[in-house]
Amino acid sequence: MRLIKYFIFLVILFTSCGNDNSFSVTKIINGNTIEISNGITVKLKDVQNTPENIKILERYLKGSILLYDDNNDEITQFSSDQISAVIYNSDGDCVNQLLAGITQITKDKEPEIQYGDSTTEKTTVKFEHDDGVLKIPVMINGVEMYFIFDTGASLISISNTEADNLYKLGKLTDNDFIGKSQFSDANGDISEGTIINLTSVKIGNRVLNDVQACVIQGQNAPLLFGQSALQKFGKVSIDYDRNEITFE
């Protein structure tokens, strides 16, 4: 895939328990400092110590984590019992970036959602039946695509083809690439994917900002509208008689 050669953060996340390079968090010391499983104290680089950060760390630092230095080199050996690092979790999230973004944009508020011209807080879109699945129109960074409505998918997923097209159109930039991870599908098959940030996800008259998505290897990978977008709505309902899905 041509996108990868432009990819700044080439982070390969190994989530198995047998990986010697991964660690787990044993203690959250404060809003920007943790203790990991080998007893090392890690301060999250470029993250401020705020009370709001503690809840965010509790949410995103479950399972295995990897540590990286300023040069984006993985940290596996320690010359001190206190270090500063960039942390990636097993979902491919850069925790440092999440903390910076969430505390600056929302703090105690819900994730930022922009509304269209409509004055109502809900929007309704028509769906199409296609081989037993529901497909809905979604604008990704200003480009319309048709996604499978999938409440079981953790992230919005697109294929190499769509990601490559967005990059060519200037709708994705180098800074939108976050990391790489592995994903298991419903059959238990493992696929490698690239985690990206979508600046704008518009469905109906609602616009969601800065939504994480996954680019799955393979040109025929399905487009899935998953929980990284759906969880930003309070309620989602399906009307099969009208072929409509309402987001509010």
C-alpha positions as CSV (number, residue, x, y, z in Angstrom):
1,M,0.0,0.0,0.0
2,R,1.5,3.3,-1.1
3,L,0.2,5.1,2.1
4,I,2.6,3.2,4.3
5,K,5.8,4.7,2.9
6,Y,4.5,8.1,4.1
7,F,3.6,6.7,7.5
8,I,5.5,8.5,10.3
9,F,4.6,6.4,13.3
10,L,5.3,2.8,12.3
11,V,4.2,1.2,15.6
12,I,3.7,-2.6,15.6
13,L,1.7,-3.6,18.6
14,F,2.1,-7.1,20.0
15,T,-0.7,-7.9,22.4
16,S,0.1,-11.5,23.4
17,C,1.1,-12.1,27.0
18,G,4.3,-13.8,25.9
19,N,5.7,-10.6,24.3
20,D,8.9,-9.6,26.3
21,N,8.6,-6.0,25.1
22,S,5.2,-5.4,26.5
23,F,4.3,-4.3,30.0
24,S,1.2,-3.8,32.1
25,V,0.3,-1.0,34.5
26,T,0.4,-1.9,38.2
27,K,-0.4,1.6,39.6
28,I,-1.6,5.0,38.4
29,I,0.4,7.4,40.5
30,N,-1.2,10.6,39.2
31,G,-2.6,12.3,36.1
32,N,0.6,11.7,34.0
33,T,2.7,9.1,35.9
34,I,2.3,5.4,36.2
35,E,4.1,2.4,37.5
36,I,4.6,-0.6,35.2
37,S,5.0,-4.3,35.9
38,N,8.8,-4.3,36.2
39,G,8.7,-1.6,38.9
40,I,9.7,1.3,36.6
41,T,8.0,4.6,37.1
42,V,6.9,6.1,33.7
43,K,5.9,9.7,33.1
44,L,3.8,10.3,30.0
45,K,5.8,12.7,27.8
46,D,4.1,16.1,27.1
47,V,1.1,15.3,29.3
48,Q,0.1,17.5,32.1
49,N,-0.8,16.2,35.5
50,T,-4.6,16.9,35.9
51,P,-7.3,15.1,38.0
52,E,-9.3,14.5,34.8
53,N,-6.4,12.4,33.4
54,I,-6.7,9.7,36.0
55,K,-10.0,8.4,34.8
56,I,-8.8,8.5,31.2
57,L,-5.7,6.5,32.2
58,E,-7.9,3.9,34.0
59,R,-9.9,3.5,30.8
60,Y,-7.1,3.3,28.2
61,L,-4.3,1.6,30.1
62,K,-5.8,-1.8,30.5
63,G,-3.9,-4.8,29.1
64,S,-0.5,-4.7,27.5
65,I,1.3,-1.4,26.7
66,L,4.4,-0.5,24.7
67,L,6.8,2.3,25.5
68,Y,8.6,4.6,22.9
69,D,11.2,7.3,23.2
70,D,11.5,10.7,21.5
71,N,12.9,9.0,18.3
72,N,10.0,6.6,18.1
73,D,12.2,3.8,19.1
74,E,10.7,1.1,21.4
75,I,12.0,1.2,25.0
76,T,12.9,-2.3,26.2
77,Q,15.9,-1.6,28.5
78,F,16.0,0.8,31.3
79,S,19.0,2.7,32.7
80,S,16.9,4.4,35.4
81,D,13.9,3.5,37.5
82,Q,12.2,6.7,36.4
83,I,11.7,7.4,32.7
84,S,9.6,9.6,30.3
85,A,7.9,7.9,27.4
86,V,5.2,7.8,24.8
87,I,2.7,4.9,25.5
88,Y,0.7,2.8,23.1
89,N,-2.0,0.4,24.3
90,S,-3.1,-2.9,22.8
91,D,-5.9,-1.2,20.8
92,G,-3.3,0.9,19.0
93,D,-4.1,4.2,20.8
94,C,-1.3,6.6,21.6
95,V,-2.3,7.4,25.2
96,N,-0.3,10.6,25.2
97,Q,-2.2,12.0,22.3
98,L,-5.5,10.8,23.7
99,L,-4.8,12.6,27.0
100,A,-3.7,15.8,25.3
101,G,-6.8,15.8,23.0
102,I,-9.4,14.9,25.5
103,T,-8.2,17.3,28.2
104,Q,-7.9,20.2,25.8
105,I,-11.2,19.7,24.0
106,T,-13.6,18.2,26.5
107,K,-12.4,17.8,30.0
108,D,-15.6,16.8,31.9
109,K,-17.8,17.3,28.8
110,E,-18.8,14.7,26.2
111,P,-16.7,14.3,23.0
112,E,-17.1,17.3,20.7
113,I,-20.0,17.0,18.2
114,Q,-20.8,19.6,15.7
115,Y,-24.4,19.9,14.4
116,G,-25.5,20.7,10.9
117,D,-28.2,23.2,9.9
118,S,-30.9,21.3,11.7
119,T,-31.9,22.6,15.1
120,T,-32.8,19.1,16.4
121,E,-30.2,17.0,18.2
122,K,-31.1,13.8,16.3
123,T,-30.7,12.8,12.7
124,T,-32.2,10.1,10.6
125,V,-30.6,8.3,7.6
126,K,-32.0,5.8,5.1
127,F,-30.4,2.4,5.0
128,E,-30.2,-0.2,2.2
129,H,-30.4,-4.0,2.6
130,D,-27.4,-5.8,1.0
131,D,-27.0,-9.5,1.5
132,G,-28.4,-9.4,5.0
133,V,-26.6,-6.3,6.2
134,L,-27.6,-2.7,6.6
135,K,-25.6,-0.1,4.6
136,I,-25.7,3.6,5.4
137,P,-24.2,6.7,3.7
138,V,-21.4,8.4,5.7
139,M,-19.2,11.4,4.7
140,I,-15.6,10.6,5.7
141,N,-13.5,13.8,5.7
142,G,-15.9,15.2,3.1
143,V,-16.0,12.0,0.9
144,E,-19.2,9.9,0.8
145,M,-18.9,6.2,1.4
146,Y,-21.4,3.4,2.2
147,F,-20.8,1.6,5.4
148,I,-22.2,-1.6,6.9
149,F,-23.9,-0.6,10.2
150,D,-22.1,-2.9,12.6
151,T,-22.6,-2.5,16.4
152,G,-20.1,-5.4,16.9
153,A,-17.1,-3.6,15.3
154,S,-14.9,-1.7,17.8
155,L,-13.8,0.9,15.2
156,I,-14.8,2.4,11.9
157,S,-13.0,0.2,9.4
158,I,-12.1,1.0,5.8
159,S,-9.9,-0.8,3.2
160,N,-6.6,0.2,1.6
161,T,-8.5,1.4,-1.5
162,E,-10.6,4.0,0.4
163,A,-7.6,5.1,2.6
164,D,-5.4,5.5,-0.5
165,N,-8.1,7.5,-2.2
166,L,-8.5,9.8,0.8
167,Y,-4.7,10.4,0.9
168,K,-4.5,11.2,-2.8
169,L,-7.3,13.7,-2.4
170,G,-5.5,15.4,0.6
171,K,-8.2,14.2,3.0
172,L,-5.7,12.2,5.0
173,T,-2.3,13.5,6.0
174,D,0.8,12.0,7.6
175,N,-0.3,13.3,11.0
176,D,-3.5,11.3,10.8
177,F,-1.6,8.0,11.1
178,I,-1.4,6.8,14.7
179,G,-0.1,3.2,14.8
180,K,-0.5,-0.4,13.7
181,S,-2.3,-3.2,15.4
182,Q,-3.8,-6.7,14.9
183,F,-7.5,-7.4,14.8
184,S,-9.6,-10.6,15.1
185,D,-12.7,-11.0,13.0
186,A,-15.9,-13.0,13.8
187,N,-14.2,-16.1,12.5
188,G,-11.2,-15.7,14.7
189,D,-8.9,-14.8,11.8
190,I,-6.2,-12.2,12.6
191,S,-5.6,-9.3,10.2
192,E,-3.1,-6.4,10.5
193,G,-4.5,-2.9,10.4
194,T,-3.3,0.7,10.5
195,I,-5.0,3.0,13.1
196,I,-5.8,6.4,11.7
197,N,-7.6,9.5,12.9
198,L,-10.6,10.8,10.9
199,T,-11.0,14.5,11.2
200,S,-14.7,14.5,10.2
201,V,-17.3,11.8,10.2
202,K,-20.7,13.1,9.0
203,I,-23.9,11.1,9.2
204,G,-27.1,12.9,8.3
205,N,-26.7,16.4,9.7
206,R,-24.3,15.4,12.5
207,V,-20.6,15.8,12.4
208,L,-18.2,13.9,14.7
209,N,-14.7,15.2,15.0
210,D,-11.5,13.2,15.5
211,V,-12.8,9.6,15.3
212,Q,-10.4,6.7,15.3
213,A,-10.6,4.2,12.5
214,C,-8.7,1.2,11.2
215,V,-7.4,0.6,7.7
216,I,-7.6,-3.2,7.1
217,Q,-5.1,-4.8,4.7
218,G,-6.8,-6.1,1.6
219,Q,-8.6,-4.2,-1.2
220,N,-11.9,-6.0,-0.5
221,A,-12.1,-5.4,3.2
222,P,-15.6,-4.3,4.2
223,L,-16.4,-0.7,5.3
224,L,-17.7,-1.0,8.9
225,F,-19.4,1.8,10.9
226,G,-18.4,0.7,14.4
227,Q,-18.4,1.7,18.0
228,S,-15.7,4.4,17.7
229,A,-18.5,6.5,16.1
230,L,-21.6,4.9,17.5
231,Q,-20.6,5.4,21.2
232,K,-20.6,9.1,20.6
233,F,-24.4,9.0,20.3
234,G,-26.7,8.6,23.3
235,K,-29.2,6.5,21.4
236,V,-29.4,4.7,18.1
237,S,-32.7,3.1,16.9
238,I,-33.7,1.2,13.7
239,D,-37.1,1.4,12.0
240,Y,-37.3,-1.5,9.6
241,D,-40.7,-0.4,8.3
242,R,-39.2,2.9,7.0
243,N,-35.7,1.6,6.4
244,E,-34.3,4.3,8.7
245,I,-31.8,4.6,11.4
246,T,-32.1,7.4,13.9
247,F,-29.0,8.8,15.8
248,E,-29.5,11.0,18.8
